[in-house]
């Protein structure tokens, strides 16, 4: 009996084991089912992402052979080669025939990194199409592992031709700007929005005597190139730049490294370079120009002094139109018009305007004088009050401030003309008197001859 009970217990234990094993088997089956379901869902999700990603996604084995691709990859292949990606299945990127040696070496290097388990950075490849048209494609290589072994490479790429060309144009533009900036004849500089010097060109070094490195990071106050009385003006310009406003031209006196002072004309412009706002400034050395202007002012002052000190009226005319460019104070006194009025008038406006004293004649005289033919002639002037005077006018060409003009010297000859008229009248009267006197003398002689004849006749009669 006892033996039977032991067998029964043993059978119960085995049945229990079988039940547990069956339960474990059911659980394992369920887990397998769930795992398969999860794997299917994961695969479906992967396929969905693979297909609908906005990027070109394709896989290659560890030898570089194309395994799978999505629609975007197919579009890129068609765009570049005119063929579907299907044509390139099981072919390596070396067999695609789209990469030159430089880009092929780059692709080998990046692919080798991926095969060794490293995710590569974004790499741009230049691809030449059948029509020699160049495309640029950016690719990232991602190694996919199974049990710590790289099984295949997931490649994600996109066509970046347009952005690459835009960046290339930007680089070229920046290069041209850099070249212009560096070799511009005027001094160009850049400062930050706090007034600290950032960059300068070769002309700025010549202007200040400082190397760019000596001024880097220094403000215009720290650089000691401006006198203290100019600092408020410089600060005001910087404040305007901070508000986004350009300034200039403004004059400053810059002290160079050797102590030489130069007058400069500065313009500033707030500009954005690579998402950073800086102040671009130009500084033109106008020291010689200021000297020339000062000399010109002194020359003009001397000219005006001599011009107004002349005892006769003087006019300066445009060689083509005869317009009055300038006149001296004597011309104003002679005509009764102010200098401002004379500069707006024509010669005929203060003439009798009777032939030949008209504008047409005046222009003709001026143009002949401009050709180098000295003109001397009489002119009738009618002043503001209506008084008429006679003048002798002489014209000759001159060079005034580098411009050809005609100088008119007007001499009042009214008194001389009146004296000449009186003299002519006196001469006429003398001629009349003379003629009358000669007539009387001739008559006396005739009478004397008649008396003589009568006397002779009487003498003969007495005899």
Secondary structure as GFF3:
##gff-version 3
##sequence-region A 1 463
A	DSSP	alpha_helix	2	52	.	.	.	ID=ss1
A	DSSP	beta_strand	56	60	.	.	.	ID=ss2
A	DSSP	beta_strand	66	69	.	.	.	ID=ss3
A	DSSP	alpha_helix	71	81	.	.	.	ID=ss4
A	DSSP	three_ten_helix	85	88	.	.	.	ID=ss5
A	DSSP	alpha_helix	101	115	.	.	.	ID=ss6
A	DSSP	beta_strand	123	128	.	.	.	ID=ss7
A	DSSP	beta_strand	134	146	.	.	.	ID=ss8
A	DSSP	beta_strand	149	159	.	.	.	ID=ss9
A	DSSP	alpha_helix	161	183	.	.	.	ID=ss10
A	DSSP	beta_strand	187	191	.	.	.	ID=ss11
A	DSSP	beta_strand	197	200	.	.	.	ID=ss12
A	DSSP	alpha_helix	202	208	.	.	.	ID=ss13
A	DSSP	alpha_helix	212	215	.	.	.	ID=ss14
A	DSSP	three_ten_helix	228	230	.	.	.	ID=ss15
A	DSSP	alpha_helix	231	242	.	.	.	ID=ss16
A	DSSP	beta_strand	247	255	.	.	.	ID=ss17
A	DSSP	beta_strand	261	273	.	.	.	ID=ss18
A	DSSP	beta_strand	276	285	.	.	.	ID=ss19
A	DSSP	alpha_helix	287	309	.	.	.	ID=ss20
A	DSSP	beta_strand	313	318	.	.	.	ID=ss21
A	DSSP	beta_strand	324	327	.	.	.	ID=ss22
A	DSSP	alpha_helix	329	335	.	.	.	ID=ss23
A	DSSP	alpha_helix	339	342	.	.	.	ID=ss24
A	DSSP	three_ten_helix	347	350	.	.	.	ID=ss25
A	DSSP	alpha_helix	359	370	.	.	.	ID=ss26
A	DSSP	beta_strand	375	382	.	.	.	ID=ss27
A	DSSP	beta_strand	388	400	.	.	.	ID=ss28
A	DSSP	beta_strand	403	412	.	.	.	ID=ss29
A	DSSP	alpha_helix	414	462	.	.	.	ID=ss30
###
